[in-house]
Every structure is written in structure tokens, then in C-alpha cells.
């Protein structure tokens, strides 16, 4: 395997060649360290390909070394060209040989006189060119050997000739040129040998092998497939998305996980899907974790998600199954709500409250009662434009997921958080789950939408844009009971009598849109009677689907009796009689007596 030290010791050209052989993608003008880390990242995911590449590379290097040794062995006996071991010659040849040698030795003295200086300059330039020539490939080293063989063949013929004077005298320069050629060939041989040694020394493959043998292999840990995460998908306009964490109220955070466009398209994911899957750690230069493969979406298999029906095409019905608010973790507040304004699965409930009437505490009691008696329902508490201390109190006292955007945040954040919570609830309803959203408050959410919406030129009284209330109506109108399974229940609070004309206009727009209304009265709260519920004004549409006939008949009698009282007297009367009973059935039986 490649080591970071061996890769850094290589030149940039060698690293680019390795990256091309392996198919590693690099930039057009990469830096040395970028190529090194790119090869190491490729090695972490393609170990088998790296091993096969190194084995093939080692076999090639061994074949090259064998060829080099063969070439060196052929080149070593040609160190002294033109000289062969003398056999026992005849006496005539031995006498002719000294004369020939003497004439050959005398000729270099006469050669400078006969030759011009230009010939010497050209010979020197040729010698310099041979020394300054770039590296030649190894197969070309066989050419000097062929010249040497020709020279060695020509010299014995001249020495064995019987008339040495006639062979040397007419052409004295011919014997000098082979000497220059021999010298040049010797220089080329020495230079080629030096280049071979230099190439052999610069060859890093042997150094790699030695370093790999000396340095112990580092342990490489692969964490892919070990880390799982769950988050809500938000698809951006560029068709890729991120899994947002509930710890940061579904806004951008360091815990976000990148989801590619191909995964969104292949698995049929939508904004608001609760995705659980395997995460890949970020590579060099990456900022976010990446989703390797989703395992389940909204608690369902991936095959079910592809064939689901969109929320807009599901059939809405009246609520038919009532939430039991008078069971475990019940209080007097929840028992009164359960009798006079029952809440069913899929209810669109609105709590109309004046300031300081205890609406937040009433929401908290309802949330604890639903979570204790109906664990199958997934509950979310959405706090928009609230005080930070109330957010902390809600998180610590309610067994539900609390998503908050405090009043010191921008209106854009209020809108973004609300949209993502609504999308999450709709995706869960599409998969057959029962979801409950407790919104505090819908008036402040409508204000945030009014701030974000671009001006249309149509302004209602109070400064409300005509198009600003469409999205909060879409939020509140999403509550419904789905035919065949699944429901979305929204319990929202609306502020009145705040002294703001805008709040009055917003309430008038939402008035009559819900199918359950719970009125809180400031006069009852001033008497320190909680819950400060106006029993006569509070009711639920089609409550006959939620209560049995006996309870419904008894409640008719109770409402007739309380209609003659003012709200304070009615609430005081019900509270005194309810404190002495354990449940609502006992309370109704005691009222008949």
C-alpha cells in the first residue's frame, strides 16, 4: 500500500502518472500535496485496486532491472576496444607490426599540421554535444557496441595485412578517425552507464519497498456503516438536501447531513421526511457528513415510501376517535376540556385567549395528558415568537418534541421553522401516523408571515397584507382526519384584546375555520379561577361522534343549567363539584342527583 512519506518523496510528474493509471480525479494544475491526499483518499476506498496496481508495477520494475543487468553484462567486456589477446604470430607479422605502430604514433604529430583548426573545433564540439545530450533510452546503448565491433574488425585486418606501409601511407587520417570514434564511443558508454546508475539511484520503487519493509504498516480504521443518524430532510432549490437536527430547531447546524440529488430522486424523498440512515464521514475538503444509504423513512420501509399518496390527495373526515384527557396525568383543566370541548384525532382546535389567562399552562396540561394516555401519537410543540424562559420551561415539563423560535429571532426563521414542522407532520400522516401539533401562537405566526411576504399593494385594516394570511391558513387548515388511517391534530392559540388592530383582523380571518373552539375569559382569571374557560362559549363541532349517548344527554342538561349563569359563576360551580369526584363519569352521576 502507498505511504504518505513515499508519496511525498515522489515528483509531481510521477504522482500525476500514478493518479492517471488509477483513475483518480485531480484538477488541471494540481499541487503536490493535493495529488498525495487524493491518492490516499482513493486508497482508503479502493484497497484491492491499489494492491493489484502495486503488484503489477513491481513485476514491471523487476523486468526492467533484469534487462539492465543483462545490458551491463554485455557492456563490461568492451572496456578496451580494438585490443585482443595476441596469438603467436608468424615472424613476418611480428616484424611488420612495430613498423606499423611507429608510423601510427608518428601520424598524430603530423596530423595537426595537415588538419585545420576547424577540424579540431568540430571534433571538440561533437564531444561536447555527446556529453550534453539528454538521457537516451536504454535500447539505444547497443549502437556503440555495433560501432566497436566494426572497429575491432577493421583493426585486425590492418594489422594482419602483409604490406603495412602501403595501407597506412596513402590515408593517414583514416587511422585517426577510428580512434576518435572509439574515444567517443567510450565516452558514450561511460555516460550511458552513468545515466543508468543515475536512473537506478533515482528509481523510487526500490526505496518504497525498503521503506515498506522497515516501517510497520499503519492501522487504517474504516468507520463507514457504523454511524447512523436521524433528521428531517430539507430540499433546497438546487434539488439536493440536508438532514436538519431537532436539537437546533431544524435550522442549519454543524450536525447537518448532506443528501444527494440522486438519492432524493431514487427513493422518492420529500421535504419533511424523517430519514434514518447510515452516514459517511466527511473526506478531505468536505464540510458535512454525507448520507450513505437511508434505512427507513418516517418509520416505514423504502418500498412503501415510493408508493405513498401525497397529503393533498388524501380524503379528510370529521374526527371520530377522542383523545382521553381525563385519564393518567389528568388535571381539573383537562377534565373540563374533555367534557365541554372534547378533542379528537384530526381536530382543528383553537384556544381563543386574552393576555394573562393561562393559555400556556393549559397547553402544557393538554400535552402531558395526551402523551400519557396516547403514546402512539407523535406530538410536537411549536413555540413562535415566545419568551426564552417559557421555551425552557416547556422543554422540561412536557414529554414531547419542542421546536421554538423566540421573539429575538428574525421573522424569516419563524416562517422557516413553521414550514418545516408542517412538512414533517404531513409526511408522517402520509405514512399512517397520528400527529399532534400544539402551536403557540397562530397570531404571531401570521405576523411573521406578514413581515416576510412581499408587498402586494392590497393592505387590510391593521396593516395586514391581503396575501400574508394565506400561508398561516394553510398551516391551520392542514389538520384533518384521513380516511384509511393517519390524522393531524392542531391545537393553536389565538390572541384577542391585545390592543392591536392587526391581532383583531387576524383573529377575524381565522374565526370559524376550526371545528373546536375553547374560549378563555379574563374576568375568570382575575378571580384566580383556573382554568379560566368560558364554558357556555366553548364547544366542539360534531361532538356526537366523540362522546357516547349517555354522556351527551347529561352534557345537554348541564349546559342548560349553566346557560343561566354568567361565566364566572358557571366556572366556580363546576370547579367546586368536580374537586370532590375522581373522574368525569362520577361527576356527571353526582350532578344528576
C-alpha positions in Angstrom: 0.0 0.0 0.0 1.1 3.6 -0.6 2.5 5.5 2.3 2.4 9.3 2.8 6.2 9.5 3.1 6.8 7.6 -0.1 4.3 9.6 -2.0 5.8 12.9 -0.8 9.2 11.8 -1.9 8.0 11.4 -5.5 7.9 14.2 -8.0 4.7 15.8 -9.3 5.0 14.1 -12.7 5.3 10.7 -11.1 2.3 11.4 -8.9 0.2 12.6 -11.8 1.1 9.5 -13.7 0.1 7.3 -10.8 -3.2 9.1 -10.5 -3.9 8.7 -14.2 -3.2 5.0 -14.0 -5.5 4.6 -11.1 -8.2 6.9 -12.5 -8.1 9.4 -9.6 -9.7 12.7 -10.5 -7.4 15.7 -9.9 -7.5 19.3 -11.1 -5.7 20.5 -14.2 -2.9 22.3 -12.3 -2.7 20.4 -9.0 -0.3 21.0 -6.2 2.0 18.3 -4.9 0.1 17.8 -1.6 -3.3 17.7 -3.3 -2.3 14.8 -5.5 -0.8 13.0 -2.5 -4.0 13.3 -0.4 -6.2 12.5 -3.5 -4.3 9.2 -3.9 -4.5 8.4 -0.2 -8.3 9.1 -0.2 -8.7 6.8 -3.2 -6.6 4.1 -1.5 -9.0 4.2 1.6 -11.9 3.2 -0.6 -10.2 1.1 -3.3 -7.7 -1.0 -1.5 -7.9 -4.0 -3.8 -7.2 -1.9 -6.9 -4.2 -0.3 -5.2 -2.8 -3.8 -4.3 -3.2 -5.0 -7.9 -1.6 -1.9 -9.3 1.4 -2.2 -6.9 1.9 -5.9 -7.8 1.8 -5.1 -11.5 4.2 -2.2 -11.0 6.6 -4.4 -9.0 6.6 -7.0 -11.8 7.4 -4.4 -14.4 10.2 -3.0 -12.3 11.7 -6.4 -11.9 11.7 -7.0 -15.6 13.4 -3.6 -16.2 16.1 -4.5 -13.6 16.7 -7.8 -15.3 17.1 -6.0 -18.7 19.5 -3.5 -17.1 21.7 -6.2 -15.6 21.8 -8.0 -19.0 22.9 -4.8 -20.7 25.6 -4.1 -18.2 27.0 -7.7 -18.5 27.2 -7.2 -22.3 28.8 -3.8 -21.9 31.6 -4.8 -19.4 33.9 -6.8 -21.8 34.0 -3.9 -24.3 36.1 -1.6 -22.0 39.2 -1.9 -24.2 38.1 -1.8 -27.8 40.4 -2.8 -30.6 42.7 -4.9 -28.4 42.5 -8.6 -28.5 44.9 -11.2 -26.9 47.7 -11.7 -29.4 48.1 -15.2 -30.7 51.5 -16.4 -31.6 52.1 -14.7 -35.0 54.5 -15.6 -37.7 57.9 -13.9 -37.7 57.0 -11.7 -40.7 53.9 -10.3 -38.9 55.8 -9.5 -35.8 58.4 -7.6 -37.7 55.8 -5.6 -39.6 53.8 -4.8 -36.5 56.4 -2.5 -34.8 56.8 -0.5 -38.0 53.1 0.0 -38.3 52.9 1.1 -34.7 55.7 3.5 -35.1 54.0 5.1 -38.1 50.8 5.2 -36.3 52.5 7.0 -33.4 54.2 9.4 -35.8 51.0 10.3 -37.6 49.4 12.3 -34.7 52.4 14.6 -34.8 51.9 15.3 -38.5 48.1 15.4 -38.2 47.8 18.8 -36.6 49.9 20.3 -39.4 47.8 18.7 -42.1 44.4 19.4 -40.4 43.0 22.8 -40.0 41.9 24.2 -36.5 38.3 23.9 -37.6 38.5 20.1 -37.7 39.7 20.1 -34.1 36.9 22.5 -33.1 34.3 20.4 -34.8 35.7 17.3 -33.0 35.6 19.0 -29.7 32.0 20.3 -30.3 30.9 16.8 -31.2 32.4 15.6 -28.0 30.7 18.3 -26.0 27.4 17.5 -27.7 27.7 13.9 -26.8 28.2 14.9 -23.2 25.4 17.5 -23.2 22.9 15.3 -24.9 19.8 14.4 -22.8 19.2 11.0 -21.4 18.8 8.3 -24.0 16.7 5.3 -23.7 18.4 2.0 -22.7 17.9 0.1 -26.0 20.0 2.7 -27.8 23.1 1.7 -25.9 23.5 -1.2 -28.4 24.6 1.2 -31.2 28.1 1.9 -29.8 28.6 -1.8 -29.4 28.0 -2.3 -33.1 30.5 0.5 -34.0 33.0 -1.0 -31.6 32.6 -4.4 -33.3 33.2 -2.8 -36.7 36.2 -1.0 -35.4 37.6 -4.2 -33.9 37.0 -5.9 -37.1 38.8 -3.3 -39.2 41.8 -3.1 -36.9 42.9 -6.7 -37.1 42.6 -6.6 -40.8 45.0 -3.7 -40.9 47.4 -5.4 -38.5 47.4 -8.7 -40.3 48.0 -7.1 -43.7 51.3 -8.1 -45.3 52.0 -4.6 -46.7 51.6 -2.3 -43.8 53.4 0.7 -45.3 51.1 0.8 -48.3 48.0 0.5 -46.1 48.9 3.4 -43.8 50.8 5.8 -46.0 48.2 7.0 -48.6 45.5 7.7 -46.0 47.0 8.7 -42.7 43.7 10.3 -41.4 41.7 7.1 -41.7 43.5 5.6 -38.8 43.0 8.7 -36.7 39.2 8.8 -37.1 38.5 5.4 -35.7 40.5 6.4 -32.6 38.2 9.5 -32.2 35.2 7.3 -32.8 36.5 4.8 -30.2 37.0 7.6 -27.7 33.6 9.0 -28.4 32.0 5.5 -28.1 33.9 5.0 -24.8 32.6 8.4 -23.6 29.1 7.5 -24.7 29.3 4.1 -22.9 30.6 5.8 -19.8 27.9 8.4 -20.0 25.2 5.8 -20.6 26.5 3.8 -17.7 26.4 6.9 -15.5 22.8 7.6 -16.7 21.9 4.1 -15.9 23.4 4.3 -12.5 21.7 7.7 -12.0 18.3 6.3 -13.1 18.9 3.4 -10.9 19.5 5.6 -8.0 16.6 7.9 -8.8 14.2 4.9 -9.2 12.0 5.2 -6.1 10.3 1.8 -6.3 13.2 0.0 -4.6 13.2 2.8 -1.9 9.5 2.2 -1.5 10.0 -1.5 -1.0 12.7 -0.9 1.6 10.7 1.7 3.5 7.7 -0.5 3.5 9.7 -3.3 4.9 11.3 -1.2 7.5 8.3 1.0 8.6 5.4 -1.1 10.1 2.1 -0.8 8.3 -0.2 1.8 10.0 -3.6 0.6 11.1 -6.4 2.1 9.0 -9.8 2.3 10.6 -12.9 2.4 8.4 -15.9 3.9 10.2 -18.3 3.6 7.2 -21.5 2.0 8.1 -21.1 2.4 11.9 -22.6 5.9 12.4 -26.4 6.2 12.0 -28.3 9.5 12.2 -31.9 10.7 12.0 -33.1 14.0 10.8 -35.7 15.9 8.9 -35.0 16.4 5.2 -35.0 19.9 3.7 -34.7 20.0 0.0 -33.0 23.2 -1.4 -33.8 24.8 -4.7 -30.8 23.1 -6.3 -32.5 19.7 -5.7 -30.1 18.5 -3.1 -30.9 18.5 0.6 -29.8 18.3 4.2 -31.0 16.4 7.2 -31.7 19.0 9.8 -31.3 18.2 13.5 -34.2 18.7 16.0 -31.6 19.9 18.6 -31.2 23.1 16.6 -35.0 23.5 15.8 -34.4 22.3 12.2 -32.2 25.2 11.1 -28.7 24.9 9.6 -26.2 23.5 12.1 -22.9 21.5 12.1 -24.9 18.3 12.6 -26.5 18.6 9.1 -26.1 15.6 6.8 -25.8 16.1 3.0 -28.3 14.2 0.8 -27.5 13.9 -2.9 -29.9 14.6 -5.7 -29.7 11.0 -6.9 -30.8 9.6 -3.5 -33.7 12.1 -3.3 -34.9 11.0 -6.8 -34.3 7.3 -6.4 -36.0 6.9 -3.0 -38.8 9.4 -3.7 -38.0 11.7 -0.7 -39.8 14.9 0.0 -39.2 17.9 2.2 -40.2 17.0 5.8 -39.4 13.3 5.6 -37.8 11.9 8.8 -34.9 9.9 7.4 -32.8 7.5 9.3 -29.8 6.1 7.6 -26.1 5.3 7.5 -23.7 8.2 7.4 -20.3 8.5 5.8 -17.6 10.6 7.5 -16.5 13.7 5.6 -13.5 13.4 3.4 -10.7 15.8 2.9 -12.1 19.2 1.9 -15.7 18.3 2.7 -17.7 20.2 5.3 -20.7 18.0 6.0 -21.4 14.4 6.7 -22.9 12.5 3.8 -25.8 10.1 3.8 -24.6 6.8 2.5 -27.9 4.9 2.4 -31.3 5.5 4.1 -32.6 2.6 6.1 -36.1 3.9 6.9 -38.2 6.9 6.2 -40.9 8.1 8.6 -40.7 4.7 10.3 -41.5 2.9 7.1 -39.6 0.8 4.6 -38.2 2.4 1.5 -40.6 0.5 -0.8 -43.6 1.9 1.0 -42.3 5.4 0.6 -42.1 5.3 -3.1 -45.8 4.3 -3.5 -47.3 6.7 -0.9 -50.2 9.1 -1.7 -49.5 12.8 -1.4 -51.1 14.6 1.6 -53.1 16.9 -0.7 -54.9 13.9 -2.3 -56.0 12.2 1.0 -59.6 12.3 2.0 -60.4 14.4 5.1 -63.1 13.3 7.6 -64.6 14.5 10.9 -62.7 13.3 14.0 -64.2 10.0 15.2 -61.7 8.9 17.9 -61.5 11.1 21.0 -58.3 11.8 23.0 -58.7 10.7 26.6 -57.7 13.8 28.6 -59.3 12.6 31.9 -57.1 9.5 32.4 -53.5 9.5 33.7 -51.8 12.8 34.3 -55.1 14.5 34.2 -55.9 17.7 36.0 -59.1 19.8 36.5 -58.3 21.7 33.4 -58.0 18.7 31.2 -61.2 17.1 32.7 -63.2 20.3 31.9 -61.8 20.4 28.4 -62.6 16.7 27.9 -66.3 17.3 28.9 -67.2 20.6 27.4 -64.9 20.7 24.3 -63.6 17.2 23.6 -60.6 16.9 21.2 -60.4 14.1 18.7 -57.8 12.8 16.4 -57.7 15.1 13.5 -59.2 18.1 15.4 -58.6 21.7 14.3 -58.8 23.3 17.7 -58.4 27.0 18.5 -57.9 28.3 22.0 -59.0 32.0 22.0 -57.4 33.8 24.8 -56.8 37.2 26.2 -53.4 38.1 27.7 -52.7 36.5 31.2 -55.4 34.0 31.1 -53.2 30.9 31.5 -53.3 29.6 27.9 -49.7 28.4 28.0 -50.3 26.4 31.2 -53.5 24.9 29.7 -51.5 23.9 26.6 -48.9 22.2 28.8 -51.6 20.2 30.7 -53.2 19.1 27.5 -49.9 18.0 26.1 -49.0 15.9 29.2 -52.4 14.3 29.2 -52.2 13.3 25.5 -48.6 12.0 25.8 -49.5 9.9 28.9 -52.7 8.3 27.5 -51.9 8.1 23.8 -48.2 7.1 23.3 -49.0 6.2 19.7 -49.5 9.8 18.8 -46.4 11.8 17.9 -46.6 15.2 19.5 -44.7 18.4 18.6 -44.9 21.7 20.5 -44.2 24.7 18.2 -43.5 28.0 20.0 -43.3 31.0 17.8 -42.2 34.4 19.0 -42.3 33.3 22.6 -40.1 34.2 25.6 -36.9 32.1 26.0 -37.7 31.2 29.6 -41.0 29.8 28.5 -39.3 27.7 25.9 -37.0 26.1 28.6 -40.0 25.5 30.9 -41.9 23.8 28.1 -38.9 21.6 27.3 -38.5 20.5 30.9 -42.2 19.9 31.7 -43.6 18.4 28.6 -42.9 14.9 27.2 -42.9 16.0 23.6 -40.7 17.4 20.9 -40.4 21.2 21.5 -39.4 23.4 18.5 -39.1 27.0 19.3 -38.2 30.3 17.7 -38.0 33.1 20.3 -39.1 36.7 19.8 -35.4 37.9 19.4 -35.1 35.8 16.2 -35.9 37.1 12.7 -39.3 36.6 11.1 -37.6 34.5 8.4 -36.6 32.0 11.0 -40.2 31.8 12.4 -41.5 31.1 8.9 -38.8 28.5 8.1 -39.3 26.6 11.3 -43.1 26.5 11.0 -42.9 25.3 7.3 -40.5 22.5 8.2 -42.6 21.4 11.1 -45.8 21.3 9.0 -44.0 19.4 6.2 -42.7 16.8 8.8 -46.3 16.4 10.1 -47.7 15.9 6.6 -45.1 13.3 5.6 -45.8 11.3 8.8 -49.6 11.5 8.1 -49.0 10.2 4.6 -47.4 7.1 6.2 -50.3 6.5 8.5 -49.2 8.1 11.8 -51.2 10.2 14.2 -49.5 13.6 14.8 -50.4 16.3 17.2 -49.1 19.9 16.9 -49.6 22.4 19.7 -49.0 25.9 18.3 -48.4 29.0 20.4 -49.5 31.2 18.9 -51.0 31.4 15.4 -51.5 35.2 15.7 -47.7 35.7 16.0 -47.1 33.2 13.2 -49.4 35.2 11.0 -47.5 38.4 11.9 -44.2 36.7 10.8 -45.8 35.7 7.5 -47.0 39.3 7.1 -43.4 40.5 7.6 -41.9 38.1 5.2 -44.5 38.3 2.4 -43.6 40.8 -0.3 -45.9 43.7 -0.6 -48.8 43.1 -3.0 -50.4 46.5 -2.7 -53.6 45.2 -1.1 -53.5 46.1 2.6 -56.2 45.2 5.0 -57.1 47.2 8.1 -54.3 47.0 10.7 -51.5 46.8 8.2 -52.1 43.1 7.2 -51.3 42.3 3.6 -54.1 40.5 1.8 -51.8 37.7 0.7 -50.0 37.3 4.0 -52.7 35.2 5.7 -52.8 32.5 3.0 -49.9 30.5 4.5 -51.0 30.6 8.1 -54.4 29.4 6.9 -52.8 26.6 5.0 -50.9 25.7 8.2 -54.1 25.6 10.3 -56.2 24.0 7.6 -53.8 21.0 7.4 -55.4 19.5 10.4 -57.7 16.6 9.4 -58.6 13.0 9.9 -57.6 10.9 7.0 -59.8 8.1 5.6 -58.0 4.8 6.0 -55.5 5.8 8.7 -53.5 8.8 9.9 -54.5 12.1 11.4 -53.1 15.5 12.0 -54.4 17.4 15.1 -53.5 21.1 15.5 -54.3 22.9 18.8 -53.5 26.6 18.2 -53.9 29.6 20.4 -55.2 33.0 19.1 -54.7 36.3 20.9 -57.5 38.8 21.3 -58.0 42.1 23.2 -54.3 42.9 22.9 -54.8 46.5 21.8 -53.5 45.8 18.3 -55.8 46.2 15.3 -53.7 43.6 13.5 -54.4 40.9 16.0 -58.1 41.6 15.7 -58.0 41.3 11.9 -56.0 38.0 12.1 -58.5 36.5 14.6 -61.4 37.5 12.4 -59.8 35.8 9.5 -59.4 32.5 11.5 -62.7 32.7 13.2 -64.9 29.8 12.1 -62.2 27.9 10.4 -61.7 25.5 13.3 -64.0 22.7 14.3 -63.3 23.2 18.1 -63.2 26.4 20.0 -62.2 27.0 23.6 -62.8 30.5 25.0 -60.7 31.8 27.9 -62.1 34.7 29.9 -60.0 37.4 31.6 -62.8 38.0 34.2 -62.5 34.4 35.4 -58.7 34.7 35.5 -59.0 37.9 37.6 -60.9 35.9 40.2 -57.9 33.5 40.2 -60.0 30.6 39.0 -58.1 28.4 36.6 -58.7 27.2 34.0 -60.4 30.4 33.0 -62.7 28.7 30.5 -65.9 30.2 29.3 -68.0 27.0 29.4 -71.0 28.4 27.6 -69.0 29.8 24.6 -66.7 26.7 24.3 -67.8 23.8 22.2 -66.8 21.2 19.6 -68.5 20.6 16.2 -70.0 17.2 15.8 -69.2 16.2 19.4 -71.7 13.4 19.0 -69.0 11.5 17.0 -66.7 11.7 20.0 -69.0 11.1 23.0 -71.4 8.3 23.8 -75.1 8.9 24.0 -75.3 8.8 27.8 -72.6 11.4 28.3 -74.0 13.6 25.5 -77.5 13.6 27.2 -76.0 14.5 30.5 -74.0 17.3 29.0 -77.1 18.8 27.4 -78.7 19.0 30.8 -75.5 20.5 32.3 -75.3 23.2 29.5 -78.9 24.2 30.0 -78.3 24.6 33.7 -75.1 26.7 33.2 -76.6 28.9 30.5 -78.5 30.9 33.1 -75.2 31.8 34.9 -72.5 34.2 34.0 -69.1 32.8 33.1 -67.6 33.3 36.5 -70.5 31.7 38.4 -70.6 28.7 36.0 -66.9 28.0 36.3 -67.0 28.3 40.0 -69.9 25.9 40.3 -68.3 23.3 38.1 -64.9 23.5 39.9 -66.5 23.0 43.3 -68.4 19.9 42.3 -65.6 18.4 40.2 -63.0 18.6 43.0 -65.0 16.1 45.0 -65.1 13.4 42.3 -62.3 11.2 40.9 -63.4 11.2 37.2 -65.9 12.7 34.8 -68.3 9.8 35.0 -68.6 10.2 38.7 -69.0 13.9 38.3 -71.9 13.5 35.9 -73.6 11.0 38.1 -73.4 13.3 41.1 -74.9 16.1 39.1 -78.0 14.0 38.2 -78.7 13.6 41.9 
